[in-house]
């Protein structure tokens, strides 16, 4: 376990979370705002975990983590810190299943994750990136205290992203 809040628990992903990954990365919000990852089978979900979160745990000591409700250990989303080579600072990332949006879960765990990154991991500056049309993420990022810096695109992409930072 990484941390706990009043209602939630953050823990490392495991291979047994493959079915949850399939559900999350194929949810409407993920597809609209993050993009198609072509993760449709348990085998592909495990590859996604190995190349993403598991690799980040080994290389950085942190990454995207599973968000579970404490009351029933139900997986509801992911939240964590991502270290992208083309970014100056690590960024906070989060995604939730549609049925768990609007309950304050995202702010609760994202705020705790941001504090954990700053005070436990000793990362002085955390950024966030999102597509400009993702109003819910932009509101959450602002509520976390991050400020809009500029719009940009990654070198290998035409997609416009918005950068926020502490």
C-alpha positions as CSV (number, residue, x, y, z in Angstrom):
1,X,0.0,0.0,0.0
2,X,1.2,3.5,-0.9
3,X,-1.2,5.6,1.1
4,X,-4.7,5.8,2.6
5,X,-7.2,8.6,2.8
6,X,-10.5,8.7,4.6
7,X,-12.3,6.6,1.9
8,X,-9.6,5.3,-0.4
9,X,-6.4,3.2,-0.6
10,X,-3.6,3.6,-3.2
11,X,-1.5,0.5,-3.9
12,X,0.8,-0.8,-6.6
13,X,-0.9,-2.6,-9.5
14,X,-0.5,-6.4,-9.8
15,X,-0.9,-8.7,-12.7
16,X,-4.2,-9.8,-11.2
17,X,-5.5,-6.3,-11.9
18,X,-5.6,-7.0,-15.7
19,X,-9.4,-7.2,-15.9
20,X,-9.7,-3.8,-14.2
21,X,-7.2,-2.3,-16.6
22,X,-9.2,-3.6,-19.6
23,X,-12.3,-2.0,-18.2
24,X,-10.6,1.4,-17.4
25,X,-8.6,1.9,-20.6
26,X,-11.7,1.1,-22.7
27,X,-14.1,3.4,-20.7
28,X,-15.6,6.3,-22.6
29,X,-13.7,9.0,-20.7
30,X,-10.3,7.3,-21.2
31,X,-10.9,6.8,-24.9
32,X,-12.0,10.4,-25.4
33,X,-9.4,12.2,-23.3
34,X,-6.4,9.8,-23.1
35,X,-6.8,7.7,-26.2
36,X,-7.1,4.2,-27.5
37,X,-4.5,1.9,-26.1
38,X,-5.6,-1.3,-27.9
39,X,-5.8,-3.2,-24.6
40,X,-8.6,-5.7,-25.1
41,X,-7.3,-9.0,-23.6
42,X,-5.8,-10.0,-20.3
43,X,-2.5,-10.7,-22.0
44,X,-2.4,-7.2,-23.5
45,X,-3.4,-5.7,-20.1
46,X,-0.4,-7.4,-18.5
47,X,1.8,-6.1,-21.2
48,X,0.4,-2.6,-20.6
49,X,1.1,-3.0,-16.8
50,X,4.6,-4.4,-17.4
51,X,5.6,-1.6,-19.9
52,X,3.9,1.2,-17.8
53,X,3.4,1.0,-14.1
54,X,5.7,-2.0,-13.3
55,X,8.6,-0.5,-15.3
56,X,8.1,2.9,-13.6
57,X,8.1,1.3,-10.1
58,X,11.4,-0.3,-10.9
59,X,13.0,2.7,-12.6
60,X,11.6,5.6,-10.6
61,X,10.3,4.1,-7.4
62,X,6.8,5.4,-8.2
63,X,4.2,5.4,-11.0
64,X,0.5,5.0,-11.6
65,X,-1.2,3.1,-8.8
66,X,-4.5,1.4,-8.2
67,X,-7.2,3.4,-6.4
68,X,-9.5,1.2,-4.3
69,X,-12.4,2.1,-2.0
70,X,-11.5,1.1,1.6
71,X,-15.0,-0.1,2.4
72,X,-15.1,-3.0,-0.1
73,X,-11.6,-3.0,-1.8
74,X,-13.4,-2.2,-5.1
75,X,-11.0,-0.9,-7.7
76,X,-12.3,2.4,-9.0
77,X,-9.4,4.1,-10.8
78,X,-5.7,4.9,-11.0
79,X,-3.7,7.8,-9.8
80,X,0.0,8.4,-9.5
81,X,3.2,10.2,-10.7
82,X,4.5,9.7,-14.2
83,X,8.1,10.5,-15.2
84,X,8.2,11.3,-18.9
85,X,11.6,11.7,-20.5
86,X,10.4,14.7,-22.6
87,X,9.0,16.6,-19.6
88,X,11.0,18.8,-17.2
89,X,9.0,17.6,-14.1
90,X,7.1,14.4,-13.3
91,X,3.4,14.8,-13.7
92,X,0.3,13.6,-11.8
93,X,-2.1,11.4,-13.7
94,X,-5.5,10.0,-12.8
95,X,-8.4,8.2,-14.4
96,X,-11.6,6.7,-12.9
97,X,-14.3,4.4,-14.0
98,X,-17.4,6.5,-15.0
99,X,-19.6,5.3,-12.2
100,X,-17.1,6.7,-9.6
101,X,-16.9,10.2,-11.0
102,X,-18.5,13.1,-9.3
103,X,-18.1,11.6,-5.8
104,X,-15.0,13.6,-4.8
105,X,-12.8,10.5,-5.1
106,X,-10.5,12.0,-7.7
107,X,-9.7,15.1,-5.6
108,X,-9.3,13.1,-2.4
109,X,-6.7,10.7,-3.9
110,X,-5.1,13.2,-6.2
111,X,-4.5,15.7,-3.3
112,X,-3.0,12.9,-1.2
113,X,-0.9,11.7,-4.1
114,X,0.4,15.2,-4.7
115,X,1.3,15.6,-1.0
116,X,3.0,12.2,-1.0
117,X,5.1,13.1,-4.1
118,X,6.1,16.4,-2.6
119,X,6.8,15.4,1.0
120,X,7.6,11.7,0.9
121,X,9.2,11.3,-2.5
122,X,10.8,14.7,-2.2
123,X,9.8,15.7,-5.8
124,X,9.7,19.6,-5.5
125,X,7.6,20.3,-8.6
126,X,4.8,18.2,-10.0
127,X,3.1,19.1,-13.3
128,X,-0.1,17.9,-14.9
129,X,-1.1,17.5,-18.6
130,X,-4.5,17.2,-20.2
131,X,-6.2,17.9,-23.4
132,X,-7.8,21.4,-23.4
133,X,-11.3,20.0,-23.9
134,X,-11.2,17.9,-20.7
135,X,-13.0,20.4,-18.4
136,X,-13.3,18.0,-15.5
137,X,-9.6,17.3,-15.3
138,X,-8.8,21.0,-15.7
139,X,-11.1,21.8,-12.7
140,X,-9.4,19.1,-10.6
141,X,-6.0,20.3,-11.6
142,X,-6.9,23.9,-10.6
143,X,-8.4,22.6,-7.3
144,X,-5.1,20.9,-6.6
145,X,-3.4,24.3,-6.9
146,X,-1.6,23.8,-10.2
147,X,-1.5,26.7,-12.6
148,X,-1.8,26.7,-16.4
149,X,1.7,27.2,-18.0
150,X,1.2,26.8,-21.8
151,X,-0.2,24.6,-24.5
152,X,2.3,22.2,-26.2
153,X,2.6,19.0,-28.3
154,X,5.0,16.1,-27.7
155,X,7.6,15.9,-30.5
156,X,6.1,12.8,-32.0
157,X,2.5,14.1,-31.9
158,X,0.2,16.7,-33.4
159,X,-2.1,16.6,-30.4
160,X,-2.3,19.8,-28.4
161,X,-2.0,19.3,-24.7
162,X,-2.2,21.8,-21.8
163,X,0.6,21.9,-19.2
164,X,0.0,22.9,-15.6
165,X,2.5,23.1,-12.8
166,X,2.8,23.8,-9.1
